[in-house]
Amino acid sequence: MGYSISIENSNTLFQSLSDKYDIYAPTVFEGEGCFSDTDSLRYGKVKSFDEIEFERKSEYSFKEVLIPVRETLFYFAENQTIVPEEDPKGAIIFVRSCDLHAIKRLDQMYLKNGASDFYYARRRNKVKFAILGCEETCQSGFCVSMGTNTTDAYDFSFEMKGNAIVVDCKDEELKGYFESVKKEECEVTPAFVTENIEKVTLPKNLSNESFDDELWEEYGSRCINCGRCNFVCPTCTCFSMQDIFYKDNHNAGERRRVWASCQVDGYTDMAGGHSFRKSNKDRMRFKVMHKVYDYERRFGYPMCVGCGRCDDVCPEYISFSNLVNKLAKKETE
């Protein structure tokens, strides 16, 4: 059983939630698009439910809320190191089904892939997820093919219907907030798409010859190493380290981790001048195989969730979904 809450009462609900949680959702940033006089649709802290974009998929994923683009791990001064204090507030993140499945991938890499990451864990433990339904498929997504089009792992669902919001709350801690406002009980079923325009078939038993296939050169020759595909992807987790020294005291500063990309020059550089995956075709092969083949063989499910953002953002119109379909087709030839 869910709740129907009027817009007027939903404003009271938002303010109540905001006392304990920062609320992040897809929202429009006017005039901040890639081109002049265009807007950007990405995640940001919202001040009301009215600011949430319900109809369109965000251009960038939610992951920068959990994994900041630049994150200070600790400050150092002489013989002392100080870890930044934890944000006292929790967070509520509004996501779609494919992105909620991406959380499973991030948890796998940061919490279960060896030692748990301290910084990710303390932030992750204070996050709640609200699911935004998808009435229709987006143009580039292929979540149905990846099995990520539906989920019941949300803390609460959220949908706008006329002059009311409709909510199905599963989280016991959050139920008190919804029950404290005037509402009506109703049946709630989140909307999930059952068919996409894009359809993808994953390769299952690739031969060793596939590593030298000409399609890697075909797609790699078009790549300009911008890394945008990695930065918009909700499951990419690579980063590099930076030590920042302060000008007024060269013995003091901070260590940061910063998003990095397997597609960018220099990412695989090592001491002694060695570097792996120097060519674009090798980088393209690594990214694709990791997303749809190697990761699945290790953990039992593919890393890619089929959101389609990499296809949307590529300035060279390289289609990840088409590449994967070509790879699967060659498997049967």
C-alpha positions as CSV (number, residue, x, y, z in Angstrom):
1,M,0.0,0.0,0.0
2,G,1.3,3.4,-1.0
3,Y,0.5,7.1,-0.4
4,S,-0.9,9.9,-2.5
5,I,0.2,13.3,-1.2
6,S,-1.0,16.6,-2.6
7,I,1.6,19.1,-4.0
8,E,0.9,21.4,-1.1
9,N,1.6,18.8,1.5
10,S,4.6,17.5,-0.5
11,N,6.3,20.8,0.0
12,T,6.0,20.2,3.8
13,L,7.4,16.7,3.2
14,F,10.4,18.0,1.3
15,Q,11.3,20.5,4.0
16,S,11.0,17.7,6.6
17,L,13.3,15.4,4.7
18,S,15.8,18.2,4.0
19,D,16.4,18.6,7.7
20,K,18.2,15.3,7.7
21,Y,19.0,14.6,4.0
22,D,20.5,16.5,1.1
23,I,18.3,15.6,-1.8
24,Y,19.9,15.0,-5.3
25,A,18.0,14.5,-8.5
26,P,18.2,15.1,-12.2
27,T,17.7,18.8,-12.7
28,V,18.1,21.4,-15.4
29,F,21.1,23.7,-15.3
30,E,20.1,26.6,-17.5
31,G,22.8,27.8,-19.9
32,E,25.4,25.3,-18.7
33,G,25.2,22.9,-21.7
34,C,28.2,22.0,-24.0
35,F,27.1,24.6,-26.5
36,S,26.1,28.2,-26.2
37,D,22.5,28.9,-25.1
38,T,21.9,25.2,-24.2
39,D,21.0,23.7,-20.9
40,S,22.5,20.7,-19.1
41,L,20.5,18.0,-17.5
42,R,22.5,16.4,-14.7
43,Y,22.4,15.6,-11.0
44,G,22.4,18.4,-8.5
45,K,21.1,19.3,-5.0
46,V,17.4,20.3,-5.4
47,K,15.4,22.6,-3.1
48,S,12.0,21.3,-4.0
49,F,10.4,18.4,-5.8
50,D,9.4,20.9,-8.6
51,E,13.1,21.1,-9.6
52,I,13.3,17.4,-10.5
53,E,13.2,16.4,-14.2
54,F,10.9,13.4,-14.4
55,E,10.6,12.9,-18.1
56,R,14.1,12.8,-19.5
57,K,17.2,10.8,-18.7
58,S,20.0,12.8,-17.2
59,E,23.1,13.4,-19.4
60,Y,25.4,12.5,-16.5
61,S,24.9,9.8,-13.9
62,F,24.3,10.0,-10.2
63,K,27.7,8.6,-9.3
64,E,29.4,11.9,-8.5
65,V,27.2,12.1,-5.4
66,L,28.8,8.9,-4.1
67,I,32.1,9.3,-5.8
68,P,33.0,13.0,-6.1
69,V,35.0,14.0,-9.2
70,R,37.7,15.3,-6.8
71,E,37.8,14.0,-3.3
72,T,40.3,14.9,-0.6
73,L,41.4,11.7,1.2
74,F,43.4,13.5,3.8
75,Y,45.3,16.6,4.7
76,F,49.0,16.5,5.6
77,A,51.2,18.9,7.5
78,E,54.7,18.1,8.7
79,N,54.3,14.8,10.5
80,Q,50.5,14.9,10.8
81,T,47.6,13.6,8.6
82,I,44.0,14.5,9.1
83,V,41.0,12.8,7.4
84,P,38.2,15.1,6.5
85,E,35.2,14.9,8.7
86,E,32.1,13.0,7.6
87,D,29.2,15.1,6.3
88,P,26.6,14.9,9.2
89,K,23.7,14.8,6.8
90,G,22.6,11.8,4.8
91,A,21.5,11.9,1.1
92,I,18.5,10.9,-0.9
93,I,19.2,10.2,-4.6
94,F,16.5,10.0,-7.2
95,V,17.5,7.4,-9.8
96,R,16.0,5.3,-12.5
97,S,16.1,1.5,-12.6
98,C,19.2,1.2,-14.7
99,D,21.1,3.5,-12.3
100,L,19.9,1.7,-9.2
101,H,21.4,-1.5,-10.7
102,A,24.6,0.5,-11.2
103,I,24.8,0.9,-7.4
104,K,25.2,-2.9,-7.2
105,R,28.3,-2.6,-9.5
106,L,29.8,0.3,-7.4
107,D,29.2,-1.6,-4.2
108,Q,31.0,-4.6,-5.7
109,M,34.0,-2.6,-6.7
110,Y,34.3,-0.4,-3.6
111,L,33.0,-2.6,-0.8
112,K,33.5,-6.2,-1.9
113,N,36.5,-6.3,-4.2
114,G,39.1,-6.8,-1.5
115,A,39.3,-4.3,1.3
116,S,36.2,-2.0,1.8
117,D,36.9,1.6,0.7
118,F,36.6,3.7,3.8
119,Y,35.4,6.9,2.1
120,Y,32.8,5.3,-0.1
121,A,31.5,3.1,2.7
122,R,30.8,5.9,5.1
123,R,29.0,7.9,2.4
124,R,27.1,4.9,1.1
125,N,25.8,4.0,4.5
126,K,23.9,7.3,4.8
127,V,22.3,7.2,1.3
128,K,18.7,6.4,0.5
129,F,17.5,5.8,-3.1
130,A,14.2,6.9,-4.6
131,I,13.2,5.3,-7.9
132,L,11.9,7.3,-10.8
133,G,9.7,5.3,-13.1
134,C,10.1,5.1,-16.8
135,E,6.9,5.3,-18.7
136,E,8.7,5.1,-22.1
137,T,12.1,4.0,-23.2
138,C,14.8,6.5,-23.8
139,Q,16.3,6.7,-27.3
140,S,19.7,5.1,-26.7
141,G,19.1,2.9,-23.6
142,F,19.1,-0.9,-23.8
143,C,18.3,-1.7,-20.2
144,V,15.9,-4.5,-21.1
145,S,18.7,-6.4,-22.9
146,M,20.8,-6.0,-19.8
147,G,18.0,-7.0,-17.4
148,T,18.2,-3.7,-15.5
149,N,14.8,-2.3,-16.6
150,T,13.1,-3.3,-13.4
151,T,14.0,-3.3,-9.7
152,D,12.5,-3.6,-6.2
153,A,15.6,-2.5,-4.4
154,Y,14.5,1.1,-3.9
155,D,13.9,2.7,-0.5
156,F,10.8,4.5,-2.0
157,S,9.3,5.1,-5.4
158,F,8.2,8.5,-6.5
159,E,5.9,9.6,-9.3
160,M,4.0,12.8,-10.2
161,K,0.4,12.2,-11.0
162,G,-1.6,15.4,-11.7
163,N,-1.6,17.5,-8.6
164,A,-0.2,14.9,-6.3
165,I,2.9,12.7,-5.7
166,V,2.5,9.0,-5.4
167,V,4.9,7.1,-3.2
168,D,5.6,3.5,-2.2
169,C,7.9,3.5,0.8
170,K,9.8,0.4,1.9
171,D,12.4,2.0,4.2
172,E,11.3,1.9,7.8
173,E,13.3,5.0,8.7
174,L,11.6,7.1,5.9
175,K,8.1,5.8,6.6
176,G,7.7,8.2,9.5
177,Y,8.3,11.2,7.2
178,F,5.6,10.1,4.8
179,E,3.1,9.2,7.6
180,S,3.6,12.6,9.3
181,V,1.9,14.5,6.4
182,K,-1.7,14.5,5.2
183,K,-2.1,11.7,2.6
184,E,-4.4,9.1,1.1
185,E,-3.6,5.4,0.9
186,C,-3.5,4.0,-2.6
187,E,-2.0,1.2,-4.7
188,V,1.3,2.1,-6.2
189,T,3.2,0.3,-8.9
190,P,6.4,2.0,-10.3
191,A,6.5,2.2,-14.1
192,F,9.2,0.2,-15.8
193,V,9.8,-0.1,-19.6
194,T,9.5,-3.6,-21.1
195,E,11.0,-2.8,-24.6
196,N,13.7,-0.6,-25.9
197,I,14.4,0.8,-29.3
198,E,18.0,-0.4,-28.9
199,K,18.6,-4.1,-28.4
200,V,21.9,-5.7,-27.5
201,T,23.1,-9.2,-27.5
202,L,26.1,-10.0,-25.3
203,P,29.0,-12.2,-26.4
204,K,29.2,-15.4,-24.3
205,N,32.1,-17.5,-25.6
206,L,34.6,-15.4,-27.4
207,S,37.7,-17.0,-29.0
208,N,41.2,-15.7,-28.5
209,E,41.1,-14.5,-32.1
210,S,38.6,-11.8,-31.0
211,F,41.4,-9.9,-29.3
212,D,42.9,-9.1,-32.7
213,D,39.6,-8.5,-34.5
214,E,39.6,-5.6,-37.0
215,L,36.6,-4.0,-35.4
216,W,38.8,-2.8,-32.5
217,E,40.9,-0.8,-35.0
218,E,37.7,0.3,-36.8
219,Y,36.2,1.9,-33.6
220,G,39.5,2.8,-32.0
221,S,40.6,4.9,-35.0
222,R,37.6,7.2,-34.4
223,C,38.2,7.7,-30.7
224,I,39.8,11.0,-29.7
225,N,40.6,9.9,-26.1
226,C,38.3,12.5,-24.4
227,G,37.1,10.0,-21.8
228,R,33.6,11.4,-21.8
229,C,32.1,7.8,-22.1
230,N,33.8,6.9,-18.9
231,F,32.8,10.0,-17.0
232,V,29.1,9.7,-17.8
233,C,29.0,6.0,-17.2
234,P,27.4,5.1,-13.8
235,T,29.7,2.0,-13.3
236,C,33.1,3.3,-14.2
237,T,35.2,3.5,-11.1
238,C,38.8,4.4,-12.2
239,F,40.7,7.2,-10.5
240,S,44.2,8.6,-10.2
241,M,45.9,10.3,-7.2
242,Q,47.1,13.9,-6.8
243,D,49.2,15.4,-4.0
244,I,48.5,19.1,-3.7
245,F,51.2,21.2,-1.9
246,Y,50.2,24.6,-0.5
247,K,52.1,27.6,-1.6
248,D,52.6,29.1,1.9
249,N,54.0,25.8,3.3
250,H,55.4,23.2,0.9
251,N,55.4,20.6,3.7
252,A,51.6,20.8,3.9
253,G,48.8,20.0,1.5
254,E,46.3,17.3,0.7
255,R,46.0,14.1,-1.2
256,R,43.1,13.8,-3.6
257,R,41.7,11.1,-5.8
258,V,40.4,12.3,-9.1
259,W,38.3,10.6,-11.7
260,A,40.4,9.0,-14.5
261,S,39.7,7.2,-17.8
262,C,41.1,4.1,-19.4
263,Q,40.6,5.8,-22.7
264,V,42.9,8.8,-22.0
265,D,46.6,9.0,-22.8
266,G,48.8,8.3,-19.8
267,Y,46.3,6.4,-17.7
268,T,48.4,3.2,-17.8
269,D,51.8,4.9,-17.5
270,M,54.1,3.2,-15.0
271,A,57.5,3.9,-13.3
272,G,60.4,3.5,-15.7
273,G,58.5,4.9,-18.7
274,H,56.4,1.7,-19.2
275,S,52.8,2.0,-20.4
276,F,50.1,-0.5,-21.3
277,R,47.4,-0.1,-23.9
278,K,49.1,2.6,-25.8
279,S,46.9,2.3,-28.9
280,N,43.3,3.4,-29.2
281,K,42.2,-0.1,-30.3
282,D,43.7,-1.7,-27.2
283,R,41.9,0.9,-25.0
284,M,38.6,0.3,-26.8
285,R,39.0,-3.4,-26.5
286,F,39.8,-3.2,-22.8
287,K,36.8,-1.0,-22.0
288,V,34.2,-3.0,-24.0
289,M,35.5,-6.4,-22.8
290,H,35.5,-5.3,-19.2
291,K,32.0,-4.0,-19.4
292,V,30.3,-6.9,-21.1
293,Y,32.5,-9.9,-20.8
294,D,35.4,-10.0,-18.2
295,Y,33.4,-8.5,-15.3
296,E,30.6,-11.0,-15.9
297,R,32.9,-14.0,-15.9
298,R,34.2,-12.8,-12.5
299,F,31.1,-11.7,-10.7
300,G,28.2,-13.4,-12.6
301,Y,26.6,-10.3,-14.2
302,P,27.8,-7.7,-16.7
303,M,29.2,-4.3,-15.6
304,C,27.2,-2.4,-18.1
305,V,23.6,-1.5,-17.1
306,G,22.4,-0.3,-20.6
307,C,21.8,3.3,-19.7
308,G,23.1,4.4,-23.2
309,R,24.8,7.6,-21.9
310,C,28.1,6.6,-23.6
311,D,26.4,6.6,-27.0
312,D,24.7,9.9,-26.2
313,V,27.8,11.8,-25.2
314,C,30.5,10.6,-27.7
315,P,31.6,13.4,-30.0
316,E,32.7,10.9,-32.6
317,Y,29.3,9.1,-32.6
318,I,30.9,5.8,-31.5
319,S,28.1,3.5,-30.5
320,F,28.9,1.1,-27.7
321,S,25.7,-0.9,-28.3
322,N,26.5,-1.4,-32.0
323,L,30.0,-2.5,-31.2
324,V,28.8,-5.1,-28.7
325,N,26.3,-6.4,-31.2
326,K,29.0,-6.7,-33.8
327,L,31.2,-8.6,-31.4
328,A,28.4,-11.0,-30.5
329,K,27.6,-11.5,-34.2
330,K,31.2,-12.4,-35.0
331,E,31.0,-15.0,-32.2
332,T,28.5,-17.0,-34.3
333,E,30.2,-16.6,-37.7
